[in-house]
Amino acid sequence: MTPQSLDKSIERRAYRVSEFCAAYGVSRSTVYKLQAKGKLRTVLIAGRRLIPVEAAEALLNGGAK
């Protein structure tokens, strides 16, 4: 299996902040404001802020869950 085919078979579990901004059409400052208000759950792993897919979908469905 080549690295390219591996990438296609792996399901996305989280977004980087920049990926989330591009996918959901919001700014970085909006992401951090939503996080501070408790409306968007994020996790910090090895110094990198990630947004779990479930948290992104919960935001679309009316708030954090």
Biopython code that builds the backbone (N, CA, C, O; Angstrom):
import numpy as np
from Bio.PDB.StructureBuilder import StructureBuilder

atoms = [
    (1, "MET", "N", (0.846, -1.181, 0.000)),
    (1, "MET", "CA", (0.000, 0.000, 0.000)),
    (1, "MET", "C", (0.890, 1.242, 0.000)),
    (1, "MET", "O", (1.816, 1.343, 0.805)),
    (2, "THR", "N", (0.615, 2.173, -0.887)),
    (2, "THR", "CA", (1.412, 3.396, -0.975)),
    (2, "THR", "C", (0.927, 4.419, 0.050)),
    (2, "THR", "O", (-0.211, 4.331, 0.511)),
    (3, "PRO", "N", (1.769, 5.386, 0.413)),
    (3, "PRO", "CA", (1.333, 6.428, 1.364)),
    (3, "PRO", "C", (0.088, 7.167, 0.889)),
    (3, "PRO", "O", (-0.756, 7.537, 1.706)),
    (4, "GLN", "N", (-0.042, 7.390, -0.423)),
    (4, "GLN", "CA", (-1.211, 8.099, -0.941)),
    (4, "GLN", "C", (-2.484, 7.306, -0.704)),
    (4, "GLN", "O", (-3.511, 7.880, -0.339)),
    (5, "SER", "N", (-2.433, 5.985, -0.906)),
    (5, "SER", "CA", (-3.637, 5.182, -0.699)),
    (5, "SER", "C", (-3.955, 5.055, 0.782)),
    (5, "SER", "O", (-5.122, 4.921, 1.152)),
    (6, "LEU", "N", (-2.933, 5.095, 1.639)),
    (6, "LEU", "CA", (-3.179, 5.088, 3.079)),
    (6, "LEU", "C", (-3.936, 6.333, 3.496)),
    (6, "LEU", "O", (-4.868, 6.251, 4.296)),
    (7, "ASP", "N", (-3.547, 7.489, 2.964)),
    (7, "ASP", "CA", (-4.199, 8.748, 3.305)),
    (7, "ASP", "C", (-5.687, 8.710, 2.988)),
    (7, "ASP", "O", (-6.486, 9.250, 3.753)),
    (8, "LYS", "N", (-6.077, 8.093, 1.895)),
    (8, "LYS", "CA", (-7.476, 8.031, 1.495)),
    (8, "LYS", "C", (-8.287, 7.091, 2.368)),
    (8, "LYS", "O", (-9.500, 7.256, 2.494)),
    (9, "SER", "N", (-7.630, 6.100, 2.977)),
    (9, "SER", "CA", (-8.361, 5.126, 3.780)),
    (9, "SER", "C", (-8.473, 5.533, 5.245)),
    (9, "SER", "O", (-9.218, 4.912, 6.002)),
    (10, "ILE", "N", (-7.750, 6.559, 5.647)),
    (10, "ILE", "CA", (-7.787, 7.005, 7.041)),
    (10, "ILE", "C", (-8.881, 8.053, 7.202)),
    (10, "ILE", "O", (-8.910, 9.061, 6.497)),
    (11, "GLU", "N", (-9.771, 7.791, 8.141)),
    (11, "GLU", "CA", (-10.876, 8.722, 8.405)),
    (11, "GLU", "C", (-10.373, 9.893, 9.246)),
    (11, "GLU", "O", (-9.638, 9.703, 10.216)),
    (12, "ARG", "N", (-10.774, 11.094, 8.867)),
    (12, "ARG", "CA", (-10.389, 12.291, 9.616)),
    (12, "ARG", "C", (-11.024, 12.242, 11.004)),
    (12, "ARG", "O", (-12.219, 11.985, 11.144)),
    (13, "ARG", "N", (-10.203, 12.493, 12.032)),
    (13, "ARG", "CA", (-10.689, 12.505, 13.406)),
    (13, "ARG", "C", (-10.673, 13.909, 13.995)),
    (13, "ARG", "O", (-11.400, 14.192, 14.947)),
    (14, "ALA", "N", (-9.835, 14.801, 13.426)),
    (14, "ALA", "CA", (-9.730, 16.162, 13.950)),
    (14, "ALA", "C", (-9.195, 17.084, 12.865)),
    (14, "ALA", "O", (-8.557, 16.648, 11.907)),
    (15, "TYR", "N", (-9.475, 18.373, 13.043)),
    (15, "TYR", "CA", (-8.986, 19.413, 12.152)),
    (15, "TYR", "C", (-7.925, 20.237, 12.852)),
    (15, "TYR", "O", (-8.021, 20.466, 14.058)),
    (16, "ARG", "N", (-6.916, 20.687, 12.124)),
    (16, "ARG", "CA", (-6.049, 21.751, 12.615)),
    (16, "ARG", "C", (-6.894, 23.015, 12.532)),
    (16, "ARG", "O", (-7.875, 23.054, 11.790)),
    (17, "VAL", "N", (-6.529, 24.038, 13.279)),
    (17, "VAL", "CA", (-7.320, 25.270, 13.291)),
    (17, "VAL", "C", (-7.439, 25.837, 11.874)),
    (17, "VAL", "O", (-8.526, 26.247, 11.467)),
    (18, "SER", "N", (-6.356, 25.864, 11.132)),
    (18, "SER", "CA", (-6.402, 26.421, 9.769)),
    (18, "SER", "C", (-7.304, 25.593, 8.860)),
    (18, "SER", "O", (-8.003, 26.153, 8.016)),
    (19, "GLU", "N", (-7.302, 24.269, 9.016)),
    (19, "GLU", "CA", (-8.168, 23.406, 8.216)),
    (19, "GLU", "C", (-9.634, 23.634, 8.573)),
    (19, "GLU", "O", (-10.499, 23.685, 7.698)),
    (20, "PHE", "N", (-9.897, 23.769, 9.867)),
    (20, "PHE", "CA", (-11.260, 24.028, 10.324)),
    (20, "PHE", "C", (-11.763, 25.351, 9.765)),
    (20, "PHE", "O", (-12.896, 25.440, 9.292)),
    (21, "CYS", "N", (-10.920, 26.379, 9.818)),
    (21, "CYS", "CA", (-11.302, 27.702, 9.303)),
    (21, "CYS", "C", (-11.675, 27.617, 7.824)),
    (21, "CYS", "O", (-12.683, 28.184, 7.403)),
    (22, "ALA", "N", (-10.875, 26.919, 7.045)),
    (22, "ALA", "CA", (-11.146, 26.787, 5.614)),
    (22, "ALA", "C", (-12.407, 25.967, 5.355)),
    (22, "ALA", "O", (-13.208, 26.323, 4.491)),
    (23, "ALA", "N", (-12.590, 24.883, 6.086)),
    (23, "ALA", "CA", (-13.732, 23.995, 5.869)),
    (23, "ALA", "C", (-15.054, 24.609, 6.316)),
    (23, "ALA", "O", (-16.091, 24.369, 5.698)),
    (24, "TYR", "N", (-15.020, 25.402, 7.390)),
    (24, "TYR", "CA", (-16.257, 25.927, 7.970)),
    (24, "TYR", "C", (-16.455, 27.421, 7.712)),
    (24, "TYR", "O", (-17.463, 27.992, 8.128)),
    (25, "GLY", "N", (-15.504, 28.053, 7.033)),
    (25, "GLY", "CA", (-15.665, 29.451, 6.642)),
    (25, "GLY", "C", (-15.664, 30.440, 7.786)),
    (25, "GLY", "O", (-16.419, 31.411, 7.778)),
    (26, "VAL", "N", (-14.810, 30.192, 8.776)),
    (26, "VAL", "CA", (-14.687, 31.116, 9.908)),
    (26, "VAL", "C", (-13.232, 31.537, 10.057)),
    (26, "VAL", "O", (-12.329, 30.891, 9.523)),
    (27, "SER", "N", (-13.015, 32.618, 10.785)),
    (27, "SER", "CA", (-11.653, 33.108, 11.007)),
    (27, "SER", "C", (-11.032, 32.438, 12.229)),
    (27, "SER", "O", (-11.727, 31.846, 13.054)),
    (28, "ARG", "N", (-9.709, 32.544, 12.324)),
    (28, "ARG", "CA", (-8.999, 32.004, 13.487)),
    (28, "ARG", "C", (-9.499, 32.658, 14.768)),
    (28, "ARG", "O", (-9.685, 31.984, 15.782)),
    (29, "SER", "N", (-9.716, 33.975, 14.723)),
    (29, "SER", "CA", (-10.173, 34.664, 15.934)),
    (29, "SER", "C", (-11.544, 34.154, 16.364)),
    (29, "SER", "O", (-11.823, 34.056, 17.559)),
    (30, "THR", "N", (-12.397, 33.829, 15.403)),
    (30, "THR", "CA", (-13.711, 33.269, 15.740)),
    (30, "THR", "C", (-13.559, 31.914, 16.414)),
    (30, "THR", "O", (-14.271, 31.612, 17.372)),
    (31, "VAL", "N", (-12.638, 31.101, 15.923)),
    (31, "VAL", "CA", (-12.392, 29.791, 16.542)),
    (31, "VAL", "C", (-12.006, 29.966, 18.002)),
    (31, "VAL", "O", (-12.551, 29.290, 18.875)),
    (32, "TYR", "N", (-11.072, 30.867, 18.271)),
    (32, "TYR", "CA", (-10.606, 31.054, 19.641)),
    (32, "TYR", "C", (-11.672, 31.701, 20.530)),
    (32, "TYR", "O", (-11.727, 31.421, 21.727)),
    (33, "LYS", "N", (-12.513, 32.556, 19.963)),
    (33, "LYS", "CA", (-13.629, 33.134, 20.733)),
    (33, "LYS", "C", (-14.643, 32.050, 21.083)),
    (33, "LYS", "O", (-15.123, 31.992, 22.216)),
    (34, "LEU", "N", (-14.971, 31.190, 20.119)),
    (34, "LEU", "CA", (-15.901, 30.093, 20.380)),
    (34, "LEU", "C", (-15.350, 29.146, 21.439)),
    (34, "LEU", "O", (-16.091, 28.660, 22.294)),
    (35, "GLN", "N", (-14.055, 28.889, 21.378)),
    (35, "GLN", "CA", (-13.416, 28.028, 22.370)),
    (35, "GLN", "C", (-13.504, 28.661, 23.754)),
    (35, "GLN", "O", (-13.852, 27.986, 24.723)),
    (36, "ALA", "N", (-13.193, 29.953, 23.854)),
    (36, "ALA", "CA", (-13.207, 30.652, 25.145)),
    (36, "ALA", "C", (-14.601, 30.676, 25.762)),
    (36, "ALA", "O", (-14.745, 30.638, 26.984)),
    (37, "LYS", "N", (-15.634, 30.740, 24.911)),
    (37, "LYS", "CA", (-17.013, 30.757, 25.397)),
    (37, "LYS", "C", (-17.548, 29.365, 25.690)),
    (37, "LYS", "O", (-18.675, 29.222, 26.164)),
    (38, "GLY", "N", (-16.746, 28.330, 25.412)),
    (38, "GLY", "CA", (-17.169, 26.957, 25.662)),
    (38, "GLY", "C", (-18.100, 26.409, 24.593)),
    (38, "GLY", "O", (-18.781, 25.409, 24.819)),
    (39, "LYS", "N", (-18.136, 27.049, 23.436)),
    (39, "LYS", "CA", (-19.023, 26.599, 22.364)),
    (39, "LYS", "C", (-18.328, 25.687, 21.360)),
    (39, "LYS", "O", (-18.987, 25.063, 20.528)),
    (40, "LEU", "N", (-17.005, 25.608, 21.434)),
    (40, "LEU", "CA", (-16.237, 24.747, 20.537)),
    (40, "LEU", "C", (-15.151, 24.065, 21.352)),
    (40, "LEU", "O", (-14.261, 24.716, 21.900)),
    (41, "ARG", "N", (-15.237, 22.753, 21.421)),
    (41, "ARG", "CA", (-14.242, 21.981, 22.173)),
    (41, "ARG", "C", (-13.007, 21.777, 21.307)),
    (41, "ARG", "O", (-13.101, 21.386, 20.143)),
    (42, "THR", "N", (-11.866, 22.046, 21.891)),
    (42, "THR", "CA", (-10.591, 21.801, 21.222)),
    (42, "THR", "C", (-9.712, 20.989, 22.154)),
    (42, "THR", "O", (-9.961, 20.910, 23.357)),
    (43, "VAL", "N", (-8.684, 20.389, 21.584)),
    (43, "VAL", "CA", (-7.708, 19.649, 22.384)),
    (43, "VAL", "C", (-6.322, 20.109, 21.974)),
    (43, "VAL", "O", (-6.098, 20.502, 20.830)),
    (44, "LEU", "N", (-5.408, 20.056, 22.906)),
    (44, "LEU", "CA", (-4.025, 20.426, 22.642)),
    (44, "LEU", "C", (-3.195, 19.152, 22.709)),
    (44, "LEU", "O", (-3.121, 18.505, 23.754)),
    (45, "ILE", "N", (-2.573, 18.797, 21.594)),
    (45, "ILE", "CA", (-1.742, 17.599, 21.527)),
    (45, "ILE", "C", (-0.377, 18.009, 20.999)),
    (45, "ILE", "O", (-0.247, 18.515, 19.884)),
    (46, "ALA", "N", (0.621, 17.783, 21.810)),
    (46, "ALA", "CA", (2.008, 18.111, 21.446)),
    (46, "ALA", "C", (2.134, 19.553, 20.953)),
    (46, "ALA", "O", (2.846, 19.829, 19.988)),
    (47, "GLY", "N", (1.445, 20.457, 21.618)),
    (47, "GLY", "CA", (1.531, 21.867, 21.267)),
    (47, "GLY", "C", (0.680, 22.286, 20.085)),
    (47, "GLY", "O", (0.719, 23.448, 19.681)),
    (48, "ARG", "N", (-0.083, 21.372, 19.527)),
    (48, "ARG", "CA", (-0.920, 21.694, 18.369)),
    (48, "ARG", "C", (-2.392, 21.653, 18.792)),
    (48, "ARG", "O", (-2.865, 20.665, 19.354)),
    (49, "ARG", "N", (-3.096, 22.738, 18.513)),
    (49, "ARG", "CA", (-4.520, 22.845, 18.836)),
    (49, "ARG", "C", (-5.310, 22.123, 17.748)),
    (49, "ARG", "O", (-5.160, 22.429, 16.565)),
    (50, "LEU", "N", (-6.148, 21.169, 18.142)),
    (50, "LEU", "CA", (-6.973, 20.410, 17.208)),
    (50, "LEU", "C", (-8.442, 20.526, 17.584)),
    (50, "LEU", "O", (-8.784, 20.693, 18.755)),
    (51, "ILE", "N", (-9.297, 20.436, 16.591)),
    (51, "ILE", "CA", (-10.740, 20.473, 16.796)),
    (51, "ILE", "C", (-11.286, 19.119, 16.365)),
    (51, "ILE", "O", (-11.290, 18.807, 15.174)),
    (52, "PRO", "N", (-11.749, 18.307, 17.320)),
    (52, "PRO", "CA", (-12.309, 17.009, 16.949)),
    (52, "PRO", "C", (-13.500, 17.171, 16.004)),
    (52, "PRO", "O", (-14.271, 18.122, 16.132)),
    (53, "VAL", "N", (-13.646, 16.259, 15.072)),
    (53, "VAL", "CA", (-14.740, 16.313, 14.104)),
    (53, "VAL", "C", (-16.083, 16.375, 14.835)),
    (53, "VAL", "O", (-16.979, 17.105, 14.412)),
    (54, "GLU", "N", (-16.232, 15.624, 15.919)),
    (54, "GLU", "CA", (-17.502, 15.629, 16.670)),
    (54, "GLU", "C", (-17.805, 17.017, 17.222)),
    (54, "GLU", "O", (-18.964, 17.432, 17.253)),
    (55, "ALA", "N", (-16.777, 17.733, 17.654)),
    (55, "ALA", "CA", (-16.966, 19.090, 18.186)),
    (55, "ALA", "C", (-17.389, 20.042, 17.079)),
    (55, "ALA", "O", (-18.234, 20.911, 17.294)),
    (56, "ALA", "N", (-16.805, 19.883, 15.895)),
    (56, "ALA", "CA", (-17.176, 20.726, 14.756)),
    (56, "ALA", "C", (-18.631, 20.477, 14.372)),
    (56, "ALA", "O", (-19.381, 21.420, 14.118)),
    (57, "GLU", "N", (-19.022, 19.221, 14.331)),
    (57, "GLU", "CA", (-20.401, 18.883, 13.975)),
    (57, "GLU", "C", (-21.376, 19.354, 15.056)),
    (57, "GLU", "O", (-22.479, 19.802, 14.742)),
    (58, "ALA", "N", (-20.978, 19.255, 16.325)),
    (58, "ALA", "CA", (-21.834, 19.729, 17.411)),
    (58, "ALA", "C", (-22.070, 21.227, 17.295)),
    (58, "ALA", "O", (-23.175, 21.704, 17.552)),
    (59, "LEU", "N", (-21.044, 21.969, 16.912)),
    (59, "LEU", "CA", (-21.185, 23.410, 16.717)),
    (59, "LEU", "C", (-22.215, 23.697, 15.625)),
    (59, "LEU", "O", (-23.056, 24.583, 15.776)),
    (60, "LEU", "N", (-22.147, 22.955, 14.541)),
    (60, "LEU", "CA", (-23.118, 23.140, 13.451)),
    (60, "LEU", "C", (-24.539, 22.808, 13.888)),
    (60, "LEU", "O", (-25.507, 23.370, 13.377)),
    (61, "ASN", "N", (-24.651, 21.886, 14.841)),
    (61, "ASN", "CA", (-25.967, 21.454, 15.312)),
    (61, "ASN", "C", (-26.460, 22.252, 16.506)),
    (61, "ASN", "O", (-27.369, 21.810, 17.209)),
    (62, "GLY", "N", (-25.880, 23.417, 16.748)),
    (62, "GLY", "CA", (-26.423, 24.290, 17.766)),
    (62, "GLY", "C", (-25.626, 24.445, 19.040)),
    (62, "GLY", "O", (-26.136, 25.022, 20.001)),
    (63, "GLY", "N", (-24.425, 23.968, 19.092)),
    (63, "GLY", "CA", (-23.599, 24.199, 20.280)),
    (63, "GLY", "C", (-22.817, 22.978, 20.685)),
    (63, "GLY", "O", (-22.997, 21.888, 20.142)),
    (64, "ALA", "N", (-21.940, 23.183, 21.655)),
    (64, "ALA", "CA", (-21.067, 22.105, 22.127)),
    (64, "ALA", "C", (-21.854, 21.033, 22.825)),
    (64, "ALA", "O", (-22.868, 21.301, 23.470)),
    (65, "LYS", "N", (-21.379, 19.816, 22.691)),
    (65, "LYS", "CA", (-22.015, 18.674, 23.357)),
    (65, "LYS", "C", (-20.978, 17.901, 24.121)),
    (65, "LYS", "O", (-21.301, 16.898, 24.757)),
]
sb = StructureBuilder()
sb.init_structure("model")
sb.init_model(0)
sb.init_chain("A")
sb.init_seg("    ")
for serial, (resi, resn, name, xyz) in enumerate(atoms, 1):
    if name == "N":
        sb.init_residue(resn, " ", resi, " ")
    sb.init_atom(name, np.array(xyz, "f"), 0.0, 1.0, " ", f" {name:<3s}", serial, name[0])
structure = sb.get_structure()
